[in-house]
Amino acid sequence: MNQMLVVWTELPVRDVAKAAAFYDAVLGTKTSVDTSGPMPTANVGDFVDGVGCSLFEGTPGAATLAHFAVTDLEAASARLTKAGGTVEGAPVEIPPGRFVYAADPDGNRLGLFEPKAA
């Protein structure tokens, strides 16, 4: 999937490059770390048009929770686990699709959402 359906999210992480690699492994994106400013940042998937997820150095685990759209929930969950994250339970069915809660290696909670087929 080359498009994320997240309206802006900021995630504090301990290491921007490692976090970018984690999200790229899970979401199939390609993220560049920007070191031109006072601290490194990265927009997951290099989306910079106001839609996406920005990673920055900070204290992980704050109350941020972003849900990312995926095409195959089981495959994305397996990639997340392989990349060092954890899935927090079984998929939850809702009318528009299903999702799981998970955490990245820094402890930030996230959701993976698979919409119902049209």
C-alpha positions in Angstrom: 0.0 0.0 0.0 1.5 3.3 -1.1 -0.9 5.6 0.7 -1.6 6.0 4.4 -4.9 7.1 5.6 -3.8 9.2 8.6 -4.6 12.8 9.0 -1.4 14.3 10.8 0.2 12.5 13.7 3.4 13.1 15.6 5.2 10.3 17.4 8.0 10.9 19.9 10.7 8.3 19.5 14.2 7.6 21.0 15.9 7.2 17.6 14.3 8.7 14.5 16.3 6.5 12.0 15.4 3.2 13.9 11.8 4.3 14.1 11.7 5.2 10.4 13.1 1.7 9.6 10.5 0.1 11.8 7.5 1.9 10.2 9.0 1.2 6.7 9.2 -2.5 7.5 5.6 -2.6 8.7 3.9 -0.3 6.2 6.1 -0.9 3.1 7.0 2.7 2.9 10.3 4.4 2.2 11.2 7.2 4.7 14.0 9.6 4.7 15.4 11.2 7.9 15.8 14.9 7.7 18.8 16.1 9.7 18.8 19.7 8.4 17.1 21.2 11.5 18.0 21.3 15.1 16.9 17.7 15.6 16.3 14.8 13.2 12.7 14.3 12.0 11.1 12.0 9.4 7.7 11.9 7.7 6.7 8.2 7.4 6.7 7.4 3.7 8.1 10.9 2.9 4.5 12.3 2.8 4.9 16.0 3.3 1.6 17.3 2.0 -0.1 17.6 5.4 -1.2 13.9 5.5 1.0 11.5 7.3 3.0 10.8 10.4 6.0 12.8 11.6 8.6 11.1 13.8 10.7 13.3 16.2 13.1 12.7 19.0 11.3 12.9 22.3 9.8 10.9 25.2 8.1 7.8 23.7 4.8 6.5 24.9 2.9 9.7 25.2 -0.8 9.4 24.5 -0.5 9.6 20.7 -2.3 6.8 18.8 -2.3 6.7 15.0 -4.2 4.1 12.9 -2.6 3.2 9.6 -4.6 1.6 6.7 -3.2 -1.7 5.5 -4.4 -4.1 2.8 -3.9 -7.3 4.7 -4.2 -7.2 8.5 -2.5 -10.5 9.2 0.5 -9.8 6.9 1.0 -6.3 8.4 0.7 -7.7 11.9 3.4 -10.2 11.1 5.7 -7.6 9.6 5.1 -5.4 12.7 6.1 -8.3 15.0 9.1 -9.2 12.9 10.3 -5.5 12.9 10.3 -5.5 16.8 6.8 -4.3 17.6 4.0 -6.1 19.5 0.4 -6.8 18.6 -1.9 -6.2 21.6 -4.7 -8.7 21.0 -6.9 -10.2 18.4 -8.4 -8.2 15.5 -11.5 -6.2 16.4 -14.4 -6.3 13.9 -16.2 -3.0 13.2 -18.7 -2.1 10.4 -16.1 -0.5 8.1 -13.4 -3.2 8.6 -11.2 -4.5 11.3 -8.2 -3.4 13.3 -5.6 -4.4 15.9 -3.9 -2.3 18.5 -0.2 -2.6 18.6 3.0 -0.9 19.8 6.2 0.1 18.1 9.6 -0.8 19.6 9.6 2.6 21.5 6.2 1.7 23.2 4.1 4.1 21.1 0.7 2.6 20.5 -0.7 2.4 17.0 -3.5 0.7 15.1 -3.4 -1.2 11.9 -6.8 -1.0 10.1 -8.0 -3.1 7.2 -11.1 -1.7 5.5 -13.8 -4.0 4.2 -13.5 -4.8 0.5 -15.7 -2.6 -1.7 
